[in-house]
Amino acid sequence: MLSLCLLTNCKESERFEINYADKIPPGKPEISENYKALYGGARIYFTPPEDKDVLTIDASYTNQKGEKFRFSVSYFSDSIDVEGFADTVPKIVSIYAVDRAGNKSETQTITVIPKEPAVSRVAGSIAVKPGFGSFYIDWRNELKQVVNIHITYVCDGREKNIIYTSTDTLERRYIRLDDIPDTKPVNVNVKVEDRYGNIGTTSANDIYLIKDEKIPKNKWFIPQTNDSIFGQPQGYWEGYEGRMVYITDDIIDNGLNWNWGSTSFKGRTGNAKDGNLPANFIIDLGEEWEISRIVTWQRDRAWAPPSIPTGRGWYYSNENIGIYGMYIYDQINAQWDSIGMHKIVFPPDLPGHQYRVLAQNGDMAYLYPDEPHFSAPTRWFRYEAVAGFSNNYTGGEPMGLSEITLYGRRKNN
């Protein structure tokens, strides 16, 4: 066994000899005609040449724009994936070997027929729908390939552009337009682009937003901790510097003003995980409303001495609430009706200050996101903290909540 290892190491040292150079091209790889069609590409199988100095097997093609793309795999591979085709029309791919000195073998070609590319699949799945003070866009990306979503919308002569990068299987993005009345049409164009420059488009014209309004907080009544409201106790939100009154005062925490409510740490009185009190925040709206959406704000406060915050701070951290439940009270049937759960999307790999901008804009959620409509009339709304952000929403303890704002319309409007 030892002699075999020494022999192998000797052969490998020849392959990577520092001063090795020649002008003799290597032999060409043998290509199998039995390639595998991929979405927007193909997997091409080959047998490499026997030349001892071959390093890679390369593949290349030129697209309709005249741009050339090259792909490379190790000499030890038996296949190479070629990607970036814009359609399912037959494509010609060149395959060749490259040696240690950079010499290229004679080129072999193969014609492949790829499957539909991700960019057109995503573009074909896009749905644009009107919503409350916004429109929203749904799309599917089953292949999870990186695509950029360019959104352009025009209303009343004003044009704005937004770009998202998508890799998730299902995505929904809300474009908030609270300043646009429901009488003004919005025209939306969406362009999907992949890293190879392939583009798919879709559009939606004359979208009219649905009118709702901010539910005024001056009539709200917040029950005290442990008060039973139709069988549900009001939660404890005054752990550490947190105060229940801060959650509805229309002042968001910015890292300097200590303006939040806190469910407290485990082991403290009133903690949800101790089984003492669920993390409910119950609101008496003062009159009956049909609720459409909710906007929540996170806390941002470190234990360091106060200073002007510039980075991410505590936003999107485990001590903020990443998942919460929503309920309204049904007076007729005398029961709390579950509206569902909402998960605040954590956008990965952003600069610290961008997290701060997103968090301070607030996270908006529709009560009925798939088909936007108003709730049944109710006077009571219950918010329940369920999970924090850490470990993909499974770890940590949801604690901080800076502000809740609700939208809707008065009963019988």
Wavefront OBJ file of the C-alpha trace (Angstrom):
o trace
v 0.000 0.000 0.000
v 2.849 2.390 0.861
v 4.556 1.864 -2.489
v 1.258 2.506 -4.279
v 0.838 5.808 -2.433
v 4.388 6.843 -3.248
v 3.821 6.017 -6.908
v 0.614 8.070 -6.976
v 2.324 11.031 -5.327
v 5.131 10.808 -7.862
v 2.702 10.927 -10.777
v 0.868 13.882 -9.251
v 4.135 15.763 -8.713
v 4.892 15.375 -12.417
v 1.461 16.806 -13.269
v 2.082 19.904 -11.165
v 5.824 20.313 -11.695
v 6.598 24.035 -11.213
v 8.806 24.537 -14.285
v 6.936 22.161 -16.537
v 6.068 23.695 -19.922
v 5.628 22.615 -23.508
v 3.866 23.610 -26.705
v 2.317 20.266 -27.483
v -1.496 20.292 -27.173
v -3.094 17.459 -25.209
v -5.370 14.847 -26.707
v -9.041 15.651 -27.076
v -11.681 14.337 -24.662
v -14.145 11.738 -25.893
v -17.699 13.089 -25.652
v -20.710 10.912 -24.977
v -23.773 11.774 -27.035
v -25.954 10.870 -24.038
v -25.988 14.266 -22.347
v -28.502 15.225 -19.655
v -30.749 18.221 -20.326
v -30.846 20.715 -17.425
v -33.020 23.764 -16.832
v -31.289 26.380 -18.951
v -28.340 24.074 -19.529
v -26.954 20.573 -20.060
v -24.695 18.071 -18.323
v -22.220 16.711 -20.851
v -20.379 13.446 -20.140
v -16.830 12.769 -21.365
v -13.755 10.597 -21.031
v -10.588 12.685 -20.544
v -7.472 12.073 -22.639
v -4.590 10.032 -21.199
v -2.070 12.891 -21.328
v -0.373 13.123 -17.935
v -0.307 16.959 -17.912
v -4.031 17.593 -18.571
v -5.490 19.813 -15.820
v -9.043 20.696 -16.876
v -11.790 19.896 -19.315
v -13.442 23.096 -20.536
v -16.700 23.860 -22.312
v -17.810 27.066 -24.004
v -20.593 28.529 -26.091
v -21.507 31.900 -27.571
v -24.995 33.294 -26.991
v -27.176 35.279 -29.393
v -25.657 38.550 -28.151
v -22.165 37.385 -29.131
v -21.111 36.877 -25.515
v -18.923 33.847 -24.800
v -19.264 31.780 -21.625
v -16.738 29.206 -20.457
v -17.036 26.422 -17.883
v -14.282 24.268 -16.430
v -13.980 21.065 -14.384
v -11.114 19.008 -13.053
v -9.363 16.339 -15.135
v -10.746 13.822 -12.611
v -14.398 14.636 -13.466
v -16.504 12.677 -15.916
v -19.032 15.420 -16.738
v -19.348 19.185 -17.065
v -22.421 21.369 -16.523
v -23.046 24.145 -19.023
v -25.586 26.796 -17.989
v -27.107 30.088 -19.061
v -29.126 29.177 -22.151
v -31.999 31.576 -22.773
v -34.452 29.132 -24.368
v -34.991 25.539 -25.462
v -33.597 25.949 -28.987
v -30.698 23.515 -29.817
v -27.291 24.866 -28.767
v -23.783 24.014 -29.919
v -21.238 23.530 -27.130
v -17.474 23.220 -27.631
v -15.477 20.815 -25.410
v -11.679 20.683 -25.132
v -8.861 19.767 -22.750
v -6.334 22.207 -21.278
v -2.912 21.144 -19.996
v -0.494 22.495 -17.395
v 1.159 24.830 -19.916
v -2.156 26.244 -21.101
v -2.256 24.331 -24.369
v -5.714 23.480 -25.677
v -6.661 20.269 -27.398
v -8.589 19.933 -30.607
v -12.164 21.112 -30.001
v -15.080 18.727 -30.007
v -18.653 19.961 -30.417
v -21.997 18.619 -29.275
v -25.522 19.892 -29.888
v -27.751 19.967 -26.813
v -31.392 20.910 -26.225
v -31.808 22.440 -22.754
v -34.924 22.544 -20.635
v -36.767 25.813 -20.003
v -34.417 28.210 -18.140
v -35.097 29.505 -14.649
v -35.478 33.105 -15.838
v -38.498 32.322 -18.035
v -39.987 29.970 -15.430
v -39.824 32.715 -12.801
v -41.198 35.341 -15.199
v -44.075 33.046 -16.115
v -45.002 32.548 -12.470
v -45.201 36.239 -11.543
v -48.549 37.512 -10.282
v -49.155 41.197 -9.516
v -52.111 41.957 -7.227
v -53.554 45.131 -5.725
v -53.589 45.432 -1.955
v -54.167 47.822 0.908
v -52.032 50.907 0.416
v -49.743 48.774 -1.742
v -49.542 46.229 -4.484
v -47.690 42.971 -4.134
v -45.850 40.535 -6.362
v -45.684 36.757 -5.996
v -43.272 34.509 -7.875
v -41.915 30.957 -7.812
v -38.285 29.974 -8.197
v -38.338 26.190 -7.802
v -34.793 25.858 -9.136
v -33.493 28.321 -6.528
v -31.155 29.825 -9.079
v -30.077 33.420 -8.483
v -32.280 35.863 -10.386
v -32.757 39.609 -10.079
v -36.308 40.964 -10.082
v -36.501 44.494 -11.515
v -39.815 46.206 -10.686
v -40.826 49.449 -12.360
v -44.137 51.082 -11.464
v -45.723 54.244 -12.755
v -48.548 56.221 -11.161
v -49.720 59.751 -11.884
v -46.650 60.411 -14.018
v -44.189 59.272 -11.340
v -41.895 56.328 -12.018
v -39.970 54.313 -9.447
v -37.682 51.288 -9.665
v -36.901 48.522 -7.182
v -34.582 45.520 -7.494
v -34.736 42.300 -5.473
v -32.404 39.308 -5.599
v -34.251 36.010 -5.315
v -33.162 32.473 -4.482
v -36.151 31.213 -2.467
v -38.709 28.771 -3.841
v -41.650 31.088 -3.134
v -41.458 34.819 -2.594
v -43.862 37.684 -2.019
v -42.871 41.341 -1.999
v -45.068 44.240 -0.980
v -44.560 47.635 -2.598
v -45.982 50.156 -0.145
v -47.770 53.140 -1.698
v -49.668 54.691 1.187
v -49.618 58.090 -0.525
v -51.462 56.896 -3.668
v -55.295 57.084 -3.577
v -57.472 54.212 -4.713
v -58.685 56.353 -7.655
v -55.275 56.441 -9.365
v -54.228 53.481 -11.558
v -50.790 51.943 -11.129
v -48.930 50.307 -14.038
v -46.323 47.694 -13.166
v -43.565 46.152 -15.286
v -41.418 43.296 -13.987
v -38.161 42.126 -15.561
v -36.430 38.922 -14.427
v -32.709 38.654 -15.204
v -30.163 35.929 -14.453
v -26.386 36.194 -14.161
v -25.976 35.287 -17.837
v -27.973 38.306 -18.987
v -31.109 36.343 -19.954
v -34.328 38.283 -19.451
v -38.009 37.489 -18.976
v -40.717 40.122 -18.566
v -44.315 40.544 -17.494
v -46.574 43.509 -16.809
v -49.832 44.486 -15.122
v -51.696 47.651 -16.064
v -54.381 49.716 -14.365
v -54.061 48.283 -10.868
v -56.195 50.112 -8.320
v -55.206 49.902 -4.671
v -57.747 49.039 -1.972
v -58.588 51.881 0.399
v -58.166 51.494 4.134
v -57.056 53.847 6.905
v -54.952 53.839 10.020
v -57.085 52.886 13.020
v -56.733 55.810 15.465
v -55.031 54.895 18.722
v -56.614 57.597 20.841
v -59.619 55.341 21.461
v -57.603 52.209 22.209
v -57.671 50.636 25.659
v -54.909 48.239 26.723
v -55.884 45.794 29.504
v -53.500 45.290 32.409
v -51.202 42.273 32.699
v -53.125 39.082 33.562
v -56.525 40.674 32.928
v -58.687 37.986 31.328
v -60.211 39.079 28.032
v -62.737 36.471 26.895
v -60.618 33.703 28.397
v -57.230 35.018 27.227
v -54.910 36.779 29.705
v -53.098 39.946 28.781
v -49.379 39.184 28.622
v -46.503 40.650 30.594
v -44.687 43.325 28.561
v -42.764 45.269 31.194
v -39.577 43.232 31.546
v -36.439 45.297 32.092
v -36.899 48.746 30.499
v -39.908 47.601 28.475
v -43.281 49.218 29.107
v -46.650 48.179 27.735
v -47.692 51.767 27.015
v -44.769 52.216 24.597
v -46.200 49.645 22.170
v -49.052 51.940 21.087
v -47.598 55.438 21.455
v -46.638 55.909 17.766
v -42.965 56.274 18.726
v -40.598 53.629 17.399
v -37.433 52.631 19.201
v -34.356 53.915 17.353
v -31.608 52.731 19.661
v -31.584 55.902 21.749
v -35.034 56.390 23.224
v -35.677 53.055 25.014
v -39.191 52.850 23.600
v -40.438 49.276 23.587
v -42.333 46.593 25.457
v -40.560 43.430 26.613
v -41.893 39.995 27.519
v -38.824 39.500 29.799
v -36.242 36.719 30.007
v -36.884 33.117 31.010
v -37.169 32.724 34.751
v -38.699 36.164 35.285
v -42.279 36.741 36.289
v -44.698 36.579 33.412
v -42.429 34.839 30.925
v -44.353 32.966 28.227
v -42.045 29.948 28.300
v -42.516 29.429 32.034
v -46.178 28.717 31.467
v -47.252 31.698 33.560
v -48.612 33.925 30.818
v -48.745 33.594 27.034
v -47.056 36.449 25.173
v -50.370 38.120 24.288
v -50.803 41.786 23.547
v -54.557 42.443 23.536
v -56.055 45.689 22.228
v -59.552 47.077 22.720
v -60.022 49.240 19.605
v -62.741 51.321 21.287
v -65.236 50.630 18.515
v -65.826 47.978 15.878
v -63.445 47.899 12.934
v -62.887 45.656 9.942
v -59.107 45.152 10.048
v -56.995 44.912 6.883
v -53.308 44.930 7.878
v -50.811 45.352 10.677
v -47.440 47.097 10.818
v -44.984 46.189 13.593
v -41.641 47.659 14.595
v -38.707 45.972 16.295
v -36.607 47.219 19.183
v -33.001 48.351 18.910
v -31.176 48.857 22.151
v -27.772 47.523 23.242
v -26.448 47.661 26.783
v -23.560 49.910 25.792
v -23.798 53.614 26.733
v -26.112 55.551 24.405
v -24.499 56.685 21.181
v -25.697 57.417 17.676
v -26.492 53.964 16.181
v -25.216 53.319 12.670
v -25.134 49.552 12.115
v -27.618 46.736 12.444
v -27.908 46.984 16.208
v -30.436 44.527 17.635
v -32.703 44.538 14.598
v -33.549 41.072 13.263
v -31.909 39.453 16.297
v -33.222 36.601 18.400
v -34.640 38.900 21.076
v -36.921 40.551 18.567
v -40.096 38.827 17.437
v -39.748 37.000 14.124
v -43.060 35.090 14.099
v -46.349 36.184 15.611
v -49.975 35.095 15.571
v -53.051 37.281 14.985
v -56.559 36.851 16.392
v -59.802 38.793 16.398
v -62.682 38.289 18.801
v -65.971 37.057 17.324
v -68.659 38.615 19.517
v -71.498 36.599 17.950
v -69.923 33.185 18.525
v -68.058 34.279 21.665
v -64.642 33.038 20.555
v -61.218 34.170 19.468
v -60.776 33.515 15.742
v -57.253 32.785 14.547
v -56.249 34.854 11.526
v -52.939 33.030 11.099
v -49.201 33.391 11.644
v -46.901 35.937 10.091
v -43.128 35.509 9.710
v -41.049 38.650 9.337
v -38.634 37.956 6.481
v -34.979 38.125 7.451
v -33.059 39.480 4.432
v -29.556 37.918 4.504
v -26.218 39.511 3.645
v -27.177 43.178 3.776
v -24.966 46.018 5.000
v -25.670 46.821 8.640
v -27.220 50.208 7.946
v -29.666 48.655 5.468
v -31.095 46.448 8.211
v -31.661 49.613 10.201
v -33.506 51.271 7.314
v -35.746 48.241 6.755
v -36.538 47.791 10.436
v -37.360 51.441 10.995
v -39.745 51.382 8.025
v -41.701 48.702 9.872
v -42.855 45.274 8.759
v -46.293 45.199 7.132
v -48.539 42.144 6.991
v -52.028 41.650 5.574
v -54.448 39.696 7.693
v -55.455 37.826 4.542
v -52.404 37.982 2.248
v -53.443 35.567 -0.516
v -56.712 37.330 -1.342
v -56.692 40.720 0.410
v -59.940 41.578 2.201
v -61.154 43.052 5.471
v -61.798 41.015 8.587
v -65.223 40.553 10.106
v -66.160 43.487 12.367
v -64.422 43.283 15.725
v -63.546 45.430 18.674
v -60.749 43.238 19.981
v -57.407 42.319 18.410
v -54.868 39.893 19.926
v -51.196 39.751 18.957
v -49.160 36.782 20.200
v -45.350 36.543 20.069
v -44.372 33.054 18.890
v -40.677 32.906 17.932
v -37.516 34.966 17.622
v -35.150 35.160 14.661
v -32.216 32.986 15.740
v -31.531 29.484 14.373
v -33.981 29.994 11.529
v -36.775 31.128 13.866
v -36.398 28.132 16.206
v -34.063 29.470 18.901
v -33.921 32.335 21.309
v -36.812 33.947 23.033
v -39.128 36.495 21.383
v -39.060 39.547 23.611
v -38.940 43.027 22.139
v -41.783 44.862 20.439
v -41.524 48.576 19.778
v -44.837 49.452 18.124
v -48.076 48.063 16.670
v -50.208 49.952 14.142
v -53.428 48.583 12.622
v -55.313 49.567 9.465
v -58.867 48.912 8.367
v -62.259 50.546 7.969
v -65.013 51.313 10.426
v -67.876 48.834 10.583
v -70.522 49.314 7.849
v -68.336 51.582 5.731
l 1 2 3 4 5 6 7 8 9 10 11 12 13 14 15 16 17 18 19 20 21 22 23 24 25 26 27 28 29 30 31 32 33 34 35 36 37 38 39 40 41 42 43 44 45 46 47 48 49 50 51 52 53 54 55 56 57 58 59 60 61 62 63 64 65 66 67 68 69 70 71 72 73 74 75 76 77 78 79 80 81 82 83 84 85 86 87 88 89 90 91 92 93 94 95 96 97 98 99 100 101 102 103 104 105 106 107 108 109 110 111 112 113 114 115 116 117 118 119 120 121 122 123 124 125 126 127 128 129 130 131 132 133 134 135 136 137 138 139 140 141 142 143 144 145 146 147 148 149 150 151 152 153 154 155 156 157 158 159 160 161 162 163 164 165 166 167 168 169 170 171 172 173 174 175 176 177 178 179 180 181 182 183 184 185 186 187 188 189 190 191 192 193 194 195 196 197 198 199 200 201 202 203 204 205 206 207 208 209 210 211 212 213 214 215 216 217 218 219 220 221 222 223 224 225 226 227 228 229 230 231 232 233 234 235 236 237 238 239 240 241 242 243 244 245 246 247 248 249 250 251 252 253 254 255 256 257 258 259 260 261 262 263 264 265 266 267 268 269 270 271 272 273 274 275 276 277 278 279 280 281 282 283 284 285 286 287 288 289 290 291 292 293 294 295 296 297 298 299 300 301 302 303 304 305 306 307 308 309 310 311 312 313 314 315 316 317 318 319 320 321 322 323 324 325 326 327 328 329 330 331 332 333 334 335 336 337 338 339 340 341 342 343 344 345 346 347 348 349 350 351 352 353 354 355 356 357 358 359 360 361 362 363 364 365 366 367 368 369 370 371 372 373 374 375 376 377 378 379 380 381 382 383 384 385 386 387 388 389 390 391 392 393 394 395 396 397 398 399 400 401 402 403 404 405 406 407 408 409 410 411 412 413
